Amino acid sequence: MAKTISKYFLALVPVGPLQEQATALKLQLKEKFNLKYALKSPAHVTIKMPFHWNEAKEDELAQRLGTFFEAFGPIDLEFSGFDRFGKRVLFIAPQPNSALSALQSALSGFCRSTLKLEEELSDKAFHPHMTIAFKDTKPQRFDDYWSYVKAQPFQAHYQFTDVALLKKTENRWEVVRRIGLGA
């Protein structure tokens, strides 16, 4: 049987009101500015950028990650307002969180040493964010997007009790596993 390599990433993916609020913002940006690329994934905070993995070994990946994540407790995040990366990305801004930074740093080392994944620039310069627009933004219209978004009120709190393993399927990212964080 041929080996099927798929694309995966790891993220904190909320359910319930926070997911609904973030999706509603993405839909507003689609309606007002035709920005729709961010709708290809659920709202999330990436902790490991996309990587390639053999689909036949997905269970093994999930098991290894499960063992790793047992050492970390739930992560409480506060989200307040918005921020941007230049004239490319708009995002909901989580407040700095030392538990999240420690988790991501340890995960980076685990991915490099145990999973044999390449270290990305984002692994070294982690900047947590929940993207609501990217890729199809246009620099000449970015100030319009930014003015619209920053005028919206946004406050939320969420306790993440698991990490999602997402997989690219038919040009969309879907949660394929939720891996619990230890207590």
C-alpha positions in Angstrom: 0.0 0.0 0.0 1.3 3.4 -0.9 2.2 5.8 1.9 -0.2 8.8 2.1 1.4 11.9 3.5 -1.0 14.5 4.9 -0.6 17.9 6.4 -1.4 18.5 10.1 -1.0 21.2 12.7 -1.6 21.6 16.5 -3.7 24.3 18.0 -6.0 25.4 20.8 -9.4 25.3 19.2 -12.3 26.6 21.4 -15.8 25.3 21.2 -19.0 27.2 22.0 -19.4 31.0 22.3 -15.7 31.9 21.6 -15.7 29.8 18.4 -19.1 31.3 17.4 -17.9 34.9 18.0 -14.7 34.4 16.0 -16.5 32.7 13.2 -19.1 35.5 13.1 -16.2 38.0 12.7 -14.8 36.0 9.8 -18.2 36.0 8.2 -18.6 39.7 8.6 -15.2 40.2 6.9 -16.4 37.9 4.1 -19.6 39.9 3.6 -18.0 43.3 3.9 -14.7 42.8 2.2 -14.9 39.3 0.5 -12.2 38.0 2.8 -12.9 34.3 3.1 -9.6 32.4 3.4 -9.7 32.3 7.2 -13.0 30.4 7.0 -11.1 27.3 5.8 -10.3 26.5 9.4 -12.0 26.8 12.8 -10.9 29.7 15.0 -7.7 28.6 16.8 -4.4 29.5 18.4 -1.7 27.6 16.5 1.0 26.0 18.8 2.7 24.0 16.0 2.7 25.1 12.4 1.6 22.7 9.6 3.8 19.7 9.2 3.7 16.5 7.0 3.0 13.1 8.6 2.2 9.6 7.3 -1.6 9.2 7.6 -1.1 5.5 8.5 0.8 6.6 11.6 -1.8 9.1 12.8 -2.8 7.0 15.7 0.8 6.7 16.8 1.2 10.5 16.5 -1.9 11.1 18.6 -0.7 8.6 21.2 2.8 10.2 21.5 1.2 13.7 21.7 -1.2 12.4 24.4 1.7 11.2 26.5 3.4 14.6 26.1 0.3 16.7 26.8 -0.4 14.8 30.1 2.3 16.8 31.7 0.5 20.1 31.2 -2.6 21.5 32.8 -5.5 23.4 31.3 -4.6 26.8 29.8 -6.7 29.8 30.7 -6.6 32.5 28.0 -8.0 36.0 28.0 -8.8 37.6 24.6 -9.0 41.3 24.4 -9.4 43.3 21.1 -7.4 42.8 18.0 -4.0 43.2 16.5 -2.2 42.7 13.2 0.9 41.5 11.5 1.8 44.3 9.1 -0.7 44.6 6.3 -1.2 40.9 6.0 -3.0 39.4 9.0 -5.8 40.5 11.3 -6.2 38.6 14.6 -8.0 38.4 17.9 -5.4 39.1 20.5 -4.9 36.8 23.5 -3.2 38.4 26.5 0.3 37.1 27.4 0.2 33.8 29.2 3.2 32.1 30.7 1.5 28.6 30.8 0.9 28.8 27.0 4.4 30.0 26.3 5.8 27.1 28.4 3.6 24.6 26.6 4.6 25.8 23.2 8.3 25.9 24.0 8.2 22.4 25.3 6.1 21.2 22.4 8.7 22.7 20.0 11.5 20.7 21.6 9.3 17.5 21.7 8.5 17.9 18.0 12.1 18.3 17.1 13.6 15.6 19.2 10.8 12.9 19.4 8.7 13.5 16.3 11.7 14.5 14.2 9.9 17.6 12.8 11.8 20.6 11.5 12.0 23.6 13.8 10.2 26.5 12.2 10.9 30.2 12.7 7.5 30.4 14.5 8.6 27.7 16.9 11.4 30.1 18.1 9.4 33.4 17.9 6.0 32.3 19.2 3.4 35.0 18.9 0.0 33.6 19.9 -3.0 34.9 17.9 -6.4 33.8 16.6 -6.4 34.8 12.9 -9.6 36.2 11.4 -8.2 37.4 8.0 -5.0 36.5 6.0 -3.8 35.3 2.6 -6.6 37.0 0.7 -6.1 40.4 2.3 -4.9 43.2 0.0 -2.3 45.7 1.2 -4.1 48.6 -0.4 -7.3 47.8 1.4 -5.8 46.7 4.7 -6.4 50.0 6.5 -10.1 49.6 5.7 -10.1 46.1 7.2 -8.2 47.3 10.2 -10.5 50.3 10.9 -13.5 48.0 10.7 -12.1 45.3 13.0 -10.6 47.5 15.7 -14.0 49.3 16.1 -15.5 46.0 17.2 -15.6 45.2 20.9 -14.0 41.9 21.8 -13.5 40.4 25.2 -13.5 36.7 26.0 -12.1 34.1 28.4 -11.6 30.5 27.6 -10.2 27.5 29.5 -8.5 25.1 27.0 -8.6 21.5 28.4 -7.3 19.9 25.2 -5.1 20.5 22.1 -6.6 19.8 18.7 -4.8 17.9 16.0 -6.0 19.4 12.7 -5.7 17.8 9.3 -6.0 19.3 5.8 -8.9 17.6 4.0 -10.2 18.8 0.7 -8.5 22.2 1.1 -10.0 22.8 4.6 -8.6 22.2 8.0 -10.6 19.9 10.3 -10.1 18.8 13.9 -9.4 15.0 13.7 -8.4 14.5 17.3 -8.7 16.3 20.6 -5.9 15.4 22.9 -6.5 16.2 26.6 -4.2 18.3 28.7 -3.4 16.7 32.1 -5.1 17.9 35.2 
